[in-house]
Amino acid sequence: MKKILSLLSIASLGAALLIGGGLSPETQPLLADETNELLQQAVPAAVAADEQSSVPNICHRHIFVWGEACVLASPDTATITIGAETSGSEIGSATEENNQIMQKLHEYLSSQGIEENNIRTNYYSVYEYQNFTENEQQSLYHVYRTLEIKLSDIENVGTHVDNMLSLGANRFEGVTFGCSNSSEYYEQALAKALEDAKAKANVLSDEEPTVAGIHEEYVCCVNPCKISNIETLSSGSSIFAGKLNVRAKIKVHFTY
């Protein structure tokens, strides 16, 4: 912009000399021609240079790195999946036997103060199958039903499982532990994952990198206890909750 103003000042001076008559008649046409030629050549170049100088230098280098972290969480809920499997030559007898076992389980859970909204039927199946022996073929009916029970009393999970097994339950599909405030632990894992990504970027760059974008990948909660074989349980079964691993993984875009 300064260059343009300087050229305009020169042109103004030349015009003033021409109008004011400070030059001889012989030199006035020459000065006018030279002034016009100067402006025609210099002004476009000055404008282009001025525009170029006003554009900032935004050339950056880029780094993409993964950030990962794991936070240990204390579980405060347990989910038991347990039920009964019965069979008989008559569908009515097989169903009735199964109903009696499930009724005992419901009565026990109610006596322990477990609310109905924490108990739900997880699976229920009735089907016919053929039992072959050396001398005959027999039609039998199979009834299979399980309950999913959510508990906050995680210290007594083993006791509850043992008591339900003693009441006739013969299908135990496992115990899983969870955390009611898992989002808080996940936020902690995300923060640590970002710090992990920044540390990696600092190693890879020779300048202080700037975060340009973050892409969240996944979260994974690992249950430390999953027992599904009923034969592994005995009276006084000890089931320990342990800790939950809450994982976070992000992809971070840095510029520098």
C-alpha positions, 0 to 999 in steps of 0.5 A, spaced: 500 500 500 505 504 501 508 503 494 502 505 491 501 511 495 508 513 493 507 512 486 501 516 486 505 522 490 510 522 484 504 522 479 501 528 483 508 532 483 508 531 475 501 533 474 503 539 478 509 541 474 505 541 468 499 545 470 504 550 474 508 551 468 514 550 472 517 546 465 519 549 459 514 547 453 519 543 450 520 538 456 512 538 458 510 533 453 516 528 455 515 529 462 507 527 461 509 521 457 514 518 462 509 519 468 504 515 464 509 510 462 511 509 469 504 509 472 502 503 467 508 499 469 509 500 476 502 500 479 500 493 477 506 490 480 505 494 486 498 492 487 500 485 486 506 485 491 501 489 496 496 483 495 501 478 496 504 481 502 497 481 506 496 474 505 499 470 511 503 464 511 499 458 513 503 452 511 503 447 516 506 440 517 501 435 520 501 429 525 496 423 526 497 419 532 493 414 536 492 416 544 490 410 548 489 409 556 486 404 561 482 406 568 481 401 573 473 402 575 470 399 582 464 395 580 458 396 584 453 392 580 452 384 578 448 381 573 447 373 574 444 369 569 441 363 572 435 358 571 432 351 570 432 346 564 427 340 565 424 335 560 419 329 560 415 325 556 409 329 557 409 337 555 405 338 561 409 335 566 416 338 563 413 345 564 410 344 571 417 342 573 420 348 570 415 352 573 416 350 580 423 351 580 422 358 577 417 360 582 422 358 588 427 362 585 422 368 585 420 367 592 427 367 594 429 373 590 423 377 593 425 375 600 432 378 599 429 385 597 430 384 590 425 388 586 421 386 580 424 391 575 431 388 577 429 381 575 427 379 567 426 372 563 432 372 559 430 366 555 425 361 555 424 355 550 420 349 549 421 344 544 420 336 542 426 332 541 427 324 540 431 320 545 433 314 541 435 307 545 437 300 543 430 298 542 425 304 542 425 311 540 421 316 545 419 323 544 421 327 550 419 335 551 424 340 553 423 346 557 429 351 558 428 358 562 433 363 565 432 369 569 437 375 569 438 378 575 441 385 577 444 386 584 447 391 587 449 387 593 455 384 589 459 382 596 454 376 596 453 374 589 456 367 591 451 366 596 445 368 592 448 363 586 449 357 591 442 358 594 438 358 588 442 352 586 440 349 592 432 351 590 433 347 584 436 351 579 441 347 574 443 352 569 448 357 571 450 362 565 455 366 568 456 373 572 458 379 570 460 385 573 458 393 571 459 400 574 453 404 574 457 411 573 462 408 568 461 414 564 465 418 569 471 413 568 471 413 561 472 421 561 478 420 565 480 415 560 479 420 555 483 425 558 489 420 559 488 418 552 489 425 550 495 426 554 498 420 551 497 422 544 500 429 546 506 425 548 507 421 542 506 428 538 512 431 542 516 426 540 515 426 533 515 433 532 521 438 533 516 444 535 510 444 540 504 441 536 497 444 536 491 439 536 487 440 530 482 435 531 480 429 535 476 422 533 474 418 538 475 410 536 471 406 542 471 404 549 471 397 552 469 395 559 472 388 560 469 384 566 474 380 570 469 375 572 465 370 567 463 363 570 458 359 566 460 352 568 455 350 573 460 344 575 465 349 577 461 351 583 460 348 589 457 350 596 460 356 599 462 359 592 467 365 592 466 370 586 470 376 586 468 382 583 475 385 582 476 391 578 473 393 571 478 396 565 475 402 562 479 403 556 479 409 551 482 410 544 482 416 540 486 419 533 488 426 534 490 430 528 496 435 530 499 441 526 506 445 527 
